[in-house]
């Protein structure tokens, strides 16, 4: 039986569910994610789009895309960030903080070349993205 993880925006008007296991989890250090999240690091969970559903409040979701790589979604009532669609990767990033019962188990850091905070956790530090996702595949030291 598949596990379902639920979450909601800051005010609770938008509710989402992610089913099964994420395709990957980690930390992004890119300037866009830092700026969007208003934090030095963004914790991500990547899911095949079919595994993520809006269960309530779809009418409250607003979208912005600075580039074709990321369609960022938030609640227009409270401004709470929800997820980003990454069409080129074929994945949806549900921000880790949105799914409080998901056991967050990061596997890597991406865009570590842009990091503002150095993290010493033993995880691979990708200069940009892994090769299988169109990046250089190059890793950097902690």
N, C-alpha and C positions, 0 to 999 in steps of 0.2 A: 504494500500500500504506500502510495506516494505522500510525502509530507507537504503540507501547505503552510507557508509563512505569510502572515498578514501584517499590514502596516497602514499608516494614514499620514496625511499632511499635518501641519502644526495645529490647525483648528479642528481637524477630524471630518471635514466636509468631503474629502476625497479618501476613499479606502481602496487599497490594492491587495492583491494576493499573488504570490509567486509559488509555483508548484514544482515539487521534485527537488533536484539538486542544481545549484548554479553551475554554469560552464567554467567559471573561474572567479577568483576573488583576489583582491590586492589593493595597492595604493597607487594613486596617480599624483604626480608632482608637476604636471604641465601648468603653464601660466593660465590657460583658460579654465581648467578645473579649480585651481586655487582662487582665481578671481570670482568664478561663479559660486563657489561654496563659502567664500569669505574666510577661508582657512588655509593653513600652510600645506595641507595634504588632504586629498579626497579618498575616502575608503569606498571601493566599488565592489559590487557583486554583479556578474554578467550572466544573463539568462537568454536562452532562445526566446524570441518574442512570443511564441505560442504558450509559453509557461507563465507569462505575466498577464494578469487581468485587472481591469478597473472594476471593482465590485460595487462602488457607489460614488456618485458625484462627478461623473465624467464631464458634465456640463461646466464644471468649475476649473477644468484643466486648460491652461494656457501653454503655448509652445513658442520657443524662440530658437532660431538656428543662425549662429554667426557664420558657420561653415556648413557644408554638406555632410560633414563627418558626424555631427552631433545635433540632435533635436532635443533640447532641454525642456522638461515639463515641470510645471509648478501649479499650485492652487492659486487661482486669481482672487480668492476671498482672503487668504491669510499670507500669501507669498511663500508658503512652505514648499521647498523643493521636493520632488518626488522621484524622478528617474530621467534618464536620457536614452533616446533611441540612437543606435549607431548603425545605420543602414549598410555601410561599407563592410562592417564586421559581421552583419547579420545577428547582432546581439542587442539586448536592452540592459542598460546599467541601472539597477535599482540601488540607490545609495544605501550603504550598509546600515546607517542609522535609522532608516525607514522600516527595516525588518528586525525589530528588537529580539525576536526569539530565534533568529537564524544564528547558528554557531559560526561566527565569522572566523574563517581560517584562511588568511591571506597567503598567497603563493609567490608573490613577486611585487616589485615596485616598477612602475613604468614612468618614462620621462624623468629619470633620476638626474639627468644632466641639467634639469631646470630646478632641482630641489633647493628650497630655502632652509629646510631643516634636514639635517643628516640623521639617519635612523640606523642604529646598530642592532639589527634583529636576525642577522644571518640569512635573510631572504635574498634571492637574486635581485640585483639593481640594474634594470635595463636602461641603457643610454636613452633610448626612445621607446620603441615597441619590439616585442619578440618578432623574429623573422616570419613566423607563420601568420602574423597579423600585418605584414607589410612594412615592418620596421627593419632596422639594421641587424637586430639580434645581438648587438654588442652589449656586453655587461660592463659595469663600472665597479670599482672597489667601494666598500662601505666608507 
